[in-house]
Amino acid sequence: MKKQLLIIGGGFAGFWSALSAVRQSRELRKEDELEVTVINMDEYLTIRPRLYEVSLEGLRVELNKYFKELNIKLIIGKAEIIDPEKNLVTVATENGSRMLSYDFLILSSGSVLKAINIPGIEHTFNVDTFNGAQKLEDHLVELAAKNFEGEGAATFVIAGSGLTGLEVVTVIEEKANKILADCGKSPIGFNVVLIEKADQVGNYYGSEAQDYVIETLKKKGITIITQVSLAGVSLEGATLSNGQFIPSQTVISTVGLVASSLSSFFKGEKDKQGRLHVNENLQLENHKNVIAAGDVAHVPIDAEGNSSIMACQFSMFLGKWSGHNAVNGLFSQPLKPYNYTDYVTCVDLGQEDGMLTTGWERKLAVSGIEGKNIKMEVTTKLIYPAEDVQTALEDSYPSVPNVSESAV
Ligand SMILES: Cc1cc2nc3c(=O)[nH]c(=O)nc-3n(C[C@H](O)[C@H](O)[C@H](O)COP(=O)(O)OP(=O)(O)OC[C@H]3O[C@@H](n4cnc5c(N)ncnc54)[C@H](O)[C@@H]3O)c2cc1C
């Protein structure tokens, strides 16, 4: 009977977990004694960091392009229940419910947009999932067909000025004009409004980086309204917490992410985002045959108290560590403590503009066109697996480059 490694989620963490597990099982010459199964909602590794972009082309990578050759089983379905006492996962699939047992589980089901409990939330758009981004794009195509005419048609309201919010506000006008151009129409000007609950935009940055962001938003003519949140949304517009109504047919929520609700099946400490605390080997203290990786994991990073961030630079490497450690755990080999301590952020600020920060203080390192070029290098190349399956397999080894130098 082969040992069963079950991986929930085929995003950055789950994809790299699966490859790393296969690589390590070969290294230990145990590949014939292991079955690796990934449960994912669809057939794709979705490149979530690019879902705000002008075009949605090339933002999904077929999992089976890699999995088939590596004998990784892909089950399309939704994991609904985890029983960590009995090592069982219940999955809803097109053909009904299935119960899967595991010897080792990697939970890498990622994160979702934070739900906000306001009237009309169903009228908001998002760039959290591929379907969400596609729905936004389809809506813009409909508005473009009518030349964005009508009350609020040419006004975009974006709620939340985290990194995703900044990317949406600085790119949405270009996206709308590209859609107009595709219909053979001339570009027009749009009103872009950014609303933020805090008293300043970008207060998570070091001061120089924050100033750069605010200056850029001003230059682009973006209206910033701080100390307000969304209080209600309708087909006609957004009502803010201060009572102001903004006519807009496109209200986009980028209010932040929370961990996948599957984390709730495990006892033990969770952080404010619902992420599971893991030990240095990424295991849950209460269930040593379970690893949490990616956006669902709260991973201690250094002695200063920094912990992992919901970002690809963590998810990819956490995945590589997870598959390795799961296989070593299954075959009684020593686990490898996670040792990624570097941190950068890289934000797209629209045409010919982007910004790279380094360190946990998020100090401005590179901006303008150079910042944009780094951002594009990262999101269009570095976060994709190598085209060649065997090269991707080799890349799954858990080691960390110097992030500040290579700007990954
Ligand atoms: C718009 C946007 C911009 C971003 N920009 C950046 C950026 O610039 N840089 C950066 O580093 N990070 C960025 N991020 C964050 C980054 O995308 C995430 O940190 C990363 O995707 C997390 O990887 P993950 O594998 O943990 O989860 P995900 O990539 O979310 O993958 C989780 C997978 O699990 C599947 N799944 C979920 N629940 C279940 C279930 N119950 N059953 C089966 N399958 C399930 C999902 O369908 C998905 O395929 C951005 C995110 C967004 C949304």
PDBQT file of the ligand as one rigid body, heavy atoms in Angstrom, charges set to zero:
ROOT
HETATM    1  C1  LIG A 501      -4.888  40.795  -7.252  1.00  0.00    +0.000 C 
HETATM    2  C2  LIG A 501      -3.775  40.180  -6.444  1.00  0.00    +0.000 A 
HETATM    3  C3  LIG A 501      -2.503  40.709  -6.557  1.00  0.00    +0.000 A 
HETATM    4  C4  LIG A 501      -1.452  40.141  -5.855  1.00  0.00    +0.000 A 
HETATM    5  N1  LIG A 501      -0.216  40.664  -6.028  1.00  0.00    +0.000 NA
HETATM    6  C5  LIG A 501       0.825  40.060  -5.467  1.00  0.00    +0.000 A 
HETATM    7  C6  LIG A 501       2.144  40.519  -5.721  1.00  0.00    +0.000 A 
HETATM    8  O1  LIG A 501       2.352  41.498  -6.433  1.00  0.00    +0.000 OA
HETATM    9  N2  LIG A 501       3.168  39.853  -5.158  1.00  0.00    +0.000 N 
HETATM   10  C7  LIG A 501       2.969  38.767  -4.362  1.00  0.00    +0.000 A 
HETATM   11  O2  LIG A 501       3.955  38.184  -3.897  1.00  0.00    +0.000 OA
HETATM   12  N3  LIG A 501       1.743  38.319  -4.078  1.00  0.00    +0.000 NA
HETATM   13  C8  LIG A 501       0.659  38.933  -4.608  1.00  0.00    +0.000 A 
HETATM   14  N4  LIG A 501      -0.592  38.483  -4.347  1.00  0.00    +0.000 N 
HETATM   15  C9  LIG A 501      -0.767  37.404  -3.369  1.00  0.00    +0.000 C 
HETATM   16  C10 LIG A 501      -0.524  36.042  -3.993  1.00  0.00    +0.000 C 
HETATM   17  O3  LIG A 501      -1.314  35.885  -5.140  1.00  0.00    +0.000 OA
HETATM   18  C11 LIG A 501      -0.850  34.979  -2.969  1.00  0.00    +0.000 C 
HETATM   19  O4  LIG A 501      -0.015  35.172  -1.854  1.00  0.00    +0.000 OA
HETATM   20  C12 LIG A 501      -0.626  33.596  -3.538  1.00  0.00    +0.000 C 
HETATM   21  O5  LIG A 501      -1.481  33.356  -4.627  1.00  0.00    +0.000 OA
HETATM   22  C13 LIG A 501      -0.879  32.573  -2.452  1.00  0.00    +0.000 C 
HETATM   23  O6  LIG A 501      -0.589  31.306  -2.939  1.00  0.00    +0.000 OA
HETATM   24  P1  LIG A 501      -1.335  30.061  -2.303  1.00  0.00    +0.000 P 
HETATM   25  O7  LIG A 501      -0.895  28.879  -3.065  1.00  0.00    +0.000 OA
HETATM   26  O8  LIG A 501      -1.230  30.072  -0.843  1.00  0.00    +0.000 OA
HETATM   27  O9  LIG A 501      -2.885  30.332  -2.605  1.00  0.00    +0.000 OA
HETATM   28  P2  LIG A 501      -3.641  30.545  -3.976  1.00  0.00    +0.000 P 
HETATM   29  O10 LIG A 501      -2.756  31.047  -5.022  1.00  0.00    +0.000 OA
HETATM   30  O11 LIG A 501      -4.846  31.316  -3.612  1.00  0.00    +0.000 OA
HETATM   31  O12 LIG A 501      -4.079  29.081  -4.380  1.00  0.00    +0.000 OA
HETATM   32  C14 LIG A 501      -5.006  28.356  -3.614  1.00  0.00    +0.000 C 
HETATM   33  C15 LIG A 501      -5.611  27.301  -4.503  1.00  0.00    +0.000 C 
HETATM   34  O13 LIG A 501      -6.424  26.470  -3.693  1.00  0.00    +0.000 OA
HETATM   35  C16 LIG A 501      -7.672  26.267  -4.321  1.00  0.00    +0.000 C 
HETATM   36  N5  LIG A 501      -8.655  26.024  -3.270  1.00  0.00    +0.000 N 
HETATM   37  C17 LIG A 501      -9.097  26.900  -2.344  1.00  0.00    +0.000 A 
HETATM   38  N6  LIG A 501      -9.995  26.307  -1.536  1.00  0.00    +0.000 NA
HETATM   39  C18 LIG A 501     -10.110  25.028  -1.978  1.00  0.00    +0.000 A 
HETATM   40  C19 LIG A 501     -10.902  23.923  -1.561  1.00  0.00    +0.000 A 
HETATM   41  N7  LIG A 501     -11.741  24.014  -0.530  1.00  0.00    +0.000 N 
HETATM   42  N8  LIG A 501     -10.791  22.772  -2.257  1.00  0.00    +0.000 NA
HETATM   43  C20 LIG A 501      -9.947  22.665  -3.321  1.00  0.00    +0.000 A 
HETATM   44  N9  LIG A 501      -9.179  23.685  -3.748  1.00  0.00    +0.000 NA
HETATM   45  C21 LIG A 501      -9.258  24.849  -3.083  1.00  0.00    +0.000 A 
HETATM   46  C22 LIG A 501      -7.912  27.558  -5.091  1.00  0.00    +0.000 C 
HETATM   47  O14 LIG A 501      -8.828  27.336  -6.139  1.00  0.00    +0.000 OA
HETATM   48  C23 LIG A 501      -6.511  27.871  -5.590  1.00  0.00    +0.000 C 
HETATM   49  O15 LIG A 501      -6.251  27.213  -6.794  1.00  0.00    +0.000 OA
HETATM   50  C24 LIG A 501      -1.683  39.033  -5.006  1.00  0.00    +0.000 A 
HETATM   51  C25 LIG A 501      -2.971  38.515  -4.871  1.00  0.00    +0.000 A 
HETATM   52  C26 LIG A 501      -4.012  39.075  -5.576  1.00  0.00    +0.000 A 
HETATM   53  C27 LIG A 501      -5.405  38.497  -5.426  1.00  0.00    +0.000 C 
ENDROOT
TORSDOF 0
